[in-house]
Amino acid sequence: MKTRKLGDSDLELTVIGLGTWAQGGAGWKFGWGPQDDQQSIEAIHQAIDSGINWIDTAAVYGLGHAEEVLGKALKGISQRPIIATKCARNWDKEGNIVKIQTKESIRQEVENSLKRLQIDTIDLYQVHWPEPDEQIEEGWETMTRLAEEGKVRYIGVSNYSVAQLERISGIQKPVSLQPPYSMITRKFEEELLPYCENNNIGVVCYSPMYKGLLTGKMTRERLAGLAENDHRRNDPNFNEPKLTRNLSLVEQLKPIAKDLDITLAQLSIAWTLRWPAVTSAIVGARSARQLEETIEAGRITLTVETIEKIQKAIDAVAAESSAS
């Protein structure tokens, strides 16, 4: 699979990375419903066997569970993939998520993550969210110390704005940004994309298929059958009035994918990778079978003509929404 250099680091990431958000399972606010750990481990092994060289996780996914599952999956692997995880989302004894990035908290988080992952060094350590705002500088200064001490190799951030990137760059420029990016969530293109490109900050985008909406497999019936504790039930893009618009976009995209003899999921992922500034797209997988389809997106290069067709579909749906 193709690789791209992550910012000014020496990390060469495959253009598809494995995401483990859903592998955290149920039992927390942003879970995806019940998940079989053995299927998660099989998906991780499938990713590595298929050539994916990096895996993204976070401490808060399943309140530590996704990291623990990844740690188990890595046992016996002769060549460990690049591991990226995140901090600044902690939780209390009742499982309530706590937004915190104090020096003491981040130092405790990195130790906990290393233990759960059963590794000595984290390759890419990221601040999950820029919250609380007043702790951004304290959190980032602590991250730079962790890199100096060898606890982590490189440090990056997730969900930061340009203004927040500039704030922390005064301390040390992050090696990467992890933003949400898909045909449904395009705000990244406005300011963040050119900023990252101009400042050589690597981009690893998440949710390129927008949590399954852009796979062509998410129908109203399937949505109604989602587990009660699946956080997508409360996502505005899975509810009206946005749901109708999103499903309309899917219908407009289906013939484009069909003409290329690829799936809609593959089209959606390849679309995010059309920008050279996007280092890699994080693709979630709850089973090895799911990954067999989406991994092929890393080998697809969309033509200018196809990109224009996609843009026309996006514009048409936006016009429909405005008219209604």
Secondary structure by P-SEA (a helix, b strand, c coil): cbbbbccccccccccbbbbcccccccccccccccccaaaaaaaaaaaaaacccccccccccccaaaaaaaaaaaccccccccccccccccccccccccccccaaaaaaaaaaaaaaaccccccbbbccccccccaaaaaaaaaaaaaaaccccccccccccaaaaaaaaaaccccbbbbbbccccccccccaaaaaaaabbbbbcccccccccccccccaaaaaacccccccccccccccaaaaaaaaaaaaaaaaaaaacccaaaaaaaaaaccccccbbbbbbccccccccccccccccccaaaaaaaaaaaaaaaaaaaac
